[in-house]
Amino acid sequence: MIRIYSSDTWPSRIFWCLVVVTCLVLFLLHSGMMLEFYHSKPTFRQYTDEPLQLEDLPFITICKENGYTAMKNISLKEEEFDVAFRVMRQEFLTVDEYEILRRLENERRVTAEELYTSLSLTCKELLKTLKVSGKGYDACEFASEDLTEYGVCWTVGKWPARRANDRVEIVIKNTKPASNIIVHVHSRLVQPSVMAKGLYIPKDRIAHMIVQPNMVDSLEIGSWGTCSKEWSSKIHLG
């Protein structure tokens, strides 16, 4: 090799030209493979924009923290109302207050659902307007009630949108006493869990949200994946 390298003949020149060309080709091939591998993996600069379908739009459950009003449909004494209000706020009760609650349930036949419904805000008292791409709608026409940890909340799930990328705006009424709004965005098959997964929005604030769906691929019919047809509950579950 030293003799070829130091030689000034044509064979040595041809040999070193071949070496240089081979190195360049290998470098280009290796660089191309690395770029292809990098491009095939998602990064923070690369994402796939999948257009949402209308049936993929989420449900939005809206609650008012401590959004309880005066008793509407049930006539209660002052001490009974105080106990009902403490139950709604999930506060601890004394022995005497438990006795009042027992009388409400057993003697007055007042259920917890009736208390929640009677004390909670109605849709007209909570939701003001539903806007889709600037066009206003009556929010209560597209909302349904859900009984949650915060009493009766209102879930908007029937969207008047024509396209999935329409901008949706929900305007909440400024009720008294002023308190925070709790929002839970979930799919149509999920029961709202406001206390565990709700987003707290302070009063007099505006929240902007972007929906980013996750694609879940299921196995094809007849495909067992990593499981086996010979799987036995007696063997594998002991």
N, C-alpha and C positions, 0 to 999 in steps of 0.2 A: 504493500500500500504506500509506503514511503517513496518507493521508487516511482510508482505510478503518479503520485501526487507531485513529486519534484520533476517528473518528466515533462518535456515541452513538445512531445510528439502528438500527432493527430489522434492516435488511439486513446491517449490519456485525456485529451480534451473532450473527445466523444464520451468517454466514460463519465467524466465529471458533469457533463451536460445532462446525461441520463440520470445521474444521482440527484442533481438539482431539480430536474423536472419531476422525478419520482417523489421527492420530498414535498414539492409544491402540490402535487396531486393528492398525496396522503393528507397534507394539511387542509386542503379544501374539502376533501371528503369528511374528515373529522369535524371540521367547523360546520359543515352542512348538517351532519348528524346531530351535533349539539344544538344548533339552531332549530332543527325540526323537533327535537325533544322538548326544548324550552317553549316553543310555540304551541305544542300540543297540550301543555299543562297550564291550567288557569292561574293567573297571577292577579295582583291588585290592579294591574293596568289592562287586563283583558277579561271580558265577561261576555256571556251570550245573552242577548236581549230577546226573551221569549214573550210575545204578546199575550196578555191575559185574555181569557174568554169571560163573558159575563157571568157564567156559572161558577167561575173561579174566584169571584170577588168575595171578600170576607164579610162576616157579620161584625157589627160594632155595637157592643153593649155599653150603655151610658148610665152612670149612677151619680147621685148627688150625695156627697158625704154629709151625714147627719141631715139628710134631706127630708125630714119628717115635718108634717104639718099638724094642725089640730085634727082631732078625731072627726071623721066625716060621717060614717054610717053606724057607729056604735056609741051608745050613751054610757059613759063611765064616770065614776066619781073621781075626785081629784087624786086620791091616793092610788086608785086603780090605774088612772092615766099615767101617774109617775112610774108605777111598776112596769106598765106596758112600754113606756118610753125607755126605761133602763134595760128591758129585755131587748128592745130593738137595737140599742147601742152596745149590746153584749157585755153589760156590766154585771158585777157580782151583786147578788141579792142577799139581804138579811133573812133570818128565819121568819120574821113577820111578813116580809115582802113575798117570800115563797108561799106563805099561807094565802096571801091575797091572790097570787098567780094561780094557786090551786083552785080557789073559789071561782076565779074567772073561767077556768077550763072545765071544772066539774059542775058547778052550779049555774053559772051564766052561759055555759056552752059556747064560750068564745074561744076559737082556735087561734093558733099562732099565725096561720095564713090570713085570717080575718084581721088580726091586729096589724100585720105587715101591710095588707092592702089598704086598710082604713087610714093608716098613718102616713103612707108613702105619697110622694108627689104623683099626680096624674101626668099623662104625656103632654097635655096642653100646658101644664105648669112648668115642665122641664124643657121640652124641645120647642124651639122657636121656628126655625126654618131649615130646610134641606135644599142645598143648592148643588146642581150638577152642571158644570161648565157655564156658570153664571146664571142659570135659569133656576128660579125659586120654586119649591114645592112645599106642600104641607107635610112636615116631617112625620106627623102621626099617622098619615095614610100608609106609610111604609115601615112603621114600627110596631113591634109586638112586645108585650110585657113578659118579664122574666123575674121570678122570685129568687133573689140572691141573698148573700150575707148582709147586704145593705138595704134590705127591703125590696120593694118593687123597682126594678130597673127597666130600661127600655132598650130594645135591640133593633137596630136598623139593618135589615138584610135583603129586603126587596127593593133593589136599586132601580130608579127610573132612567138609568144610563143607557145610551145606545152603543157606546164603545167602552171597552174595559179601561182605556187610558183616559177617560173623562175625569176631570178634576171634581172631587166630591167635597162639599163643605157643609158641616153641621153646626148650626148656631144654637147655643144654649141660652135660655132665658136667665136674667140676673135676678134670682129669687132672693127672698129675705127669710132667715138670716143668710148672708153670703158665706159660702163654704166651697171647698174644693170639689172638682169634678173627677170622677174615676172612670176611665175608659179601658175596656178590654176588647182587643181585636182578635177574633178567632174564626175558625172555619164553621161552616153551617152544621157540621156533625159533632161539634164540641160544645158541651154545656158550659156556659160562662162561669168562670171562677174569678170573680172580681177581686176578692181579698188576696188571693195568691198571685195572680198574674196581671192585676189591673195597673194601669198607668195613672198616677196622680197628677192632675193638672191644677196648679194654683188658680185661685179666683182672679179674674181680670187678665188672664193670660191666653195666648193662642198657641195651639200645638199643631205642628205639621208632621204628617206621617207618610211614609212611603211603604207600599206593600211589596214584599219580595217573596214570591212563592218558592217552595222547595219541591223539586221533582222527585217522586219516589217510584222506583221501578220495581214491579212485582215479578215473581217468577212466572214463566209461562206454564200453561197447563201440561202436566206430565213431567215437569222438571222438579227434581227433589233438592237441587242445590247441594249443600254439604250434608244433607240428611240421607238416610238410607231407607229403602222400602222394608227392610227387615227390622226396623226400629221397634222395640218392645218396651212398653211402659213398665212391665214387671222387672225387666233386666236393668234398664237404664235409670229407673226411679227407685230401685231397690225395694 
